[in-house]
């Protein structure tokens, strides 16, 4: 598994030269959220589609 530093360096090397710092920050943010979500899935911390539909029914009353 790559370290955070190695991941950032790999990302920056793949980007075109005209990318802005904001673009890089956005990519890192999205990647962080994806990794967090994958960790939650592996830990069983999620709702099924049916559970989510039931929650939405309650919230939208």
Legacy VTK file of the C-alpha trace (Angstrom):
# vtk DataFile Version 3.0
C-alpha trace
ASCII
DATASET POLYDATA
POINTS 61 float
0.000 0.000 0.000
1.274 3.442 -0.903
1.994 6.064 1.712
0.106 9.347 1.570
3.220 11.068 0.228
3.641 8.463 -2.517
-0.029 8.762 -3.434
0.196 12.553 -3.767
3.387 12.348 -5.831
1.787 9.758 -8.118
-1.296 11.940 -8.573
0.740 15.059 -9.386
2.860 13.179 -11.936
-0.290 12.053 -13.794
-1.823 15.523 -14.061
-1.357 17.804 -17.062
0.942 20.809 -16.638
-1.908 23.323 -16.671
-3.617 21.976 -13.533
-4.112 24.459 -10.724
-3.487 23.949 -7.037
-7.247 23.980 -6.538
-7.609 21.152 -9.063
-5.056 19.082 -7.165
-6.783 19.782 -3.856
-10.123 18.730 -5.330
-8.677 15.470 -6.634
-7.123 14.722 -3.244
-10.409 15.509 -1.485
-12.378 13.196 -3.771
-9.810 10.432 -3.379
-9.945 10.805 0.412
-13.743 10.496 0.380
-13.599 7.415 -1.862
-11.087 5.717 0.434
-13.185 6.590 3.473
-16.274 5.109 1.813
-14.420 1.940 0.872
-13.277 1.573 4.470
-16.834 2.009 5.703
-18.064 -0.655 3.286
-15.403 -3.082 4.467
-16.355 -2.367 8.095
-20.056 -2.945 7.355
-20.938 0.688 8.089
-23.540 1.287 5.411
-27.264 1.173 4.695
-28.818 -1.116 2.124
-30.947 0.453 -0.580
-34.112 -0.650 1.204
-32.897 0.747 4.552
-32.075 4.059 2.899
-35.521 4.236 1.280
-37.164 3.683 4.677
-35.028 6.395 6.283
-35.909 8.817 3.507
-39.625 8.148 4.008
-39.261 9.164 7.655
-37.145 12.236 6.891
-39.481 13.510 4.181
-42.630 13.458 6.316
LINES 1 62
61 0 1 2 3 4 5 6 7 8 9 10 11 12 13 14 15 16 17 18 19 20 21 22 23 24 25 26 27 28 29 30 31 32 33 34 35 36 37 38 39 40 41 42 43 44 45 46 47 48 49 50 51 52 53 54 55 56 57 58 59 60
